[in-house]
Amino acid sequence: MRAEVVTTLKRQASKLLADLRELKEPIFITEHGQPSAYLLDVADDELMVQRMKILEGIAKGEQAIREDRTMDMSQAKEKMSKWLK
């Protein structure tokens, strides 16, 4: 991952954005030597959000299993048939 100081972002924002689109590599921004932000391509951000939603769904399913909040196939079909009417 490429790192840049915030001054570079201020002075060369258009160039950094062009590099971001071309290279598809996040840019790590520092301010006074400390981490400040990431510049990330929009498509990459959307992909990460989708992946997080999937992982959250898996975690909820695992939690439901641990808490014994599950149902068998016939119960699931009955519940779904109510929604699909």
C-alpha positions as CSV (number, residue, x, y, z in Angstrom):
1,M,0.0,0.0,0.0
2,R,1.2,3.4,-0.9
3,A,1.6,6.1,1.8
4,E,1.4,9.8,1.2
5,V,1.4,12.8,3.5
6,V,-1.7,15.0,3.8
7,T,0.2,17.9,2.1
8,T,0.5,15.7,-1.0
9,L,-3.3,15.1,-1.0
10,K,-3.9,18.9,-0.7
11,R,-1.5,19.8,-3.5
12,Q,-2.0,16.8,-5.9
13,A,-5.5,15.5,-5.2
14,S,-6.3,15.1,-8.9
15,K,-3.1,13.1,-9.5
16,L,-3.7,10.9,-6.5
17,L,-7.2,10.2,-7.6
18,A,-6.0,9.4,-11.1
19,D,-3.4,7.0,-9.7
20,L,-6.1,5.4,-7.5
21,R,-8.3,4.7,-10.5
22,E,-5.5,3.4,-12.5
23,L,-3.6,1.3,-10.0
24,K,-6.6,0.2,-7.9
25,E,-4.4,0.3,-4.8
26,P,-5.5,2.2,-1.6
27,I,-3.5,5.2,-0.6
28,F,-2.7,5.6,3.1
29,I,-2.7,9.2,4.2
30,T,-0.6,10.4,7.2
31,E,-0.8,13.7,9.0
32,H,2.0,14.8,11.3
33,G,3.5,11.3,10.9
34,Q,0.3,9.7,12.2
35,P,-2.3,7.6,10.3
36,S,-5.1,9.8,9.2
37,A,-7.1,8.2,6.3
38,Y,-7.3,5.8,3.4
39,L,-8.2,6.8,-0.1
40,L,-10.0,3.9,-1.7
41,D,-11.5,3.3,-5.1
42,V,-15.3,3.4,-4.9
43,A,-15.7,0.0,-6.5
44,D,-13.3,-1.5,-4.0
45,D,-15.2,0.1,-1.1
46,E,-18.5,-1.3,-2.4
47,L,-17.0,-4.7,-2.7
48,M,-15.7,-4.5,0.9
49,V,-19.2,-3.4,2.1
50,Q,-20.8,-6.4,0.4
51,R,-18.3,-8.8,1.9
52,M,-18.9,-7.3,5.4
53,K,-22.6,-7.8,5.0
54,I,-22.0,-11.5,4.0
55,L,-19.7,-12.0,7.0
56,E,-22.2,-10.3,9.4
57,G,-24.9,-12.7,8.0
58,I,-22.7,-15.7,8.7
59,A,-22.0,-14.5,12.2
60,K,-25.7,-14.0,12.9
61,G,-26.3,-17.5,11.6
62,E,-23.6,-19.0,13.8
63,Q,-25.0,-17.1,16.8
64,A,-28.5,-18.5,16.1
65,I,-27.1,-22.0,16.0
66,R,-25.3,-21.5,19.3
67,E,-28.5,-20.2,20.8
68,D,-30.5,-23.1,19.3
69,R,-32.7,-20.7,17.3
70,T,-33.0,-23.0,14.3
71,M,-35.8,-24.8,12.6
72,D,-36.1,-27.9,10.4
73,M,-37.1,-27.8,6.8
74,S,-40.8,-28.3,7.3
75,Q,-40.9,-25.4,9.8
76,A,-38.9,-23.2,7.4
77,K,-41.3,-24.1,4.5
78,E,-44.3,-23.3,6.6
79,K,-42.9,-19.9,7.6
80,M,-41.9,-19.1,4.1
81,S,-45.3,-20.0,2.7
82,K,-46.9,-17.3,5.0
83,W,-44.5,-14.7,3.5
84,L,-45.1,-15.7,-0.1
85,K,-48.9,-15.5,0.0
